[in-house]
Amino acid sequence: MSDDEGDFWFDRDPGPLVRAFALTGGRVGTEGHGLNLITLVSTARLLPEPLPLAKESTAIVRMCQERPLSVAEVSARLDVLVAVAKILISDLIDDGLLIARPPARTDSTDEPDMNLLQAVLDGVRKL
């Protein structure tokens, strides 16, 4: 691969994967804390300012102080891959700065409501 600027093609914009690798310190996956897209995260306690954290971690903590956010929302607001957001959030949970909880369920059973399903089916048939 030749180039007018020399053979330093690798010095150009490294792209999103290199950034993700750098943000997570080289870690590529985590199963810790059972985080998924709809897991809600919030701050565990009132935190002092300034926070002695990396820029992205500080941003996550500040976002979650306002109101609980889902992992997907954190990922979107930071403009990072969901996998990266999960790793950063897991680190903050390990440090005791965030807590994670599954979203509230309206029904305690795993059985679908047959009346609701029938009403949806009837509505679709009317279309």
Residue, then its C-alpha position, 0 to 999 in steps of 0.5 A: m500500500s503506497d501513499d503520497e504521505g509515506d507508508f504511515w497509513f496506520d497513523r490516520d484515524p484509527g476508527p471506532l474499534v481502536r477507541a473502544f479497545a482503548l476505553t476498556g483498557g483492552r477488555v472485550g467482554t464482560e458477563g459481570h452484573g448481568l447487564n443487558l440493554i434495559t438494565l437501569v443504572s443509577t448512582a449509589r450515593l452522592l458523589p464528590e466533585p471533581l470525580p477522580l475518573a476517566k472522562e467517559s466514566t465521569a460522564i456516566v456517573r453524572m448522567c445517572q445522578e439525574r435519573p436512572l438510565s438504561v444501558a442502551e441510553v448510556s451507550a447512545r449518549l456516550d456514542v460508544l458500543v453497547a459492549v463498551a458501555k457495559i464494561l464501563i458501567s460494570d467497572l463503576i458498579d465494582d467501584g461502588l459508584l453505580i447500582a444496577r437493577p432490572p426494570a420494573r415488571t408490571d406482571s409478576t408471572d411469566e405467562p402472557d395475558m391471553n385477553l390482551l393477546q386476543a384483543v391485539l389479534d382482533g385489532v390486527r384482523k380489523l385492519 
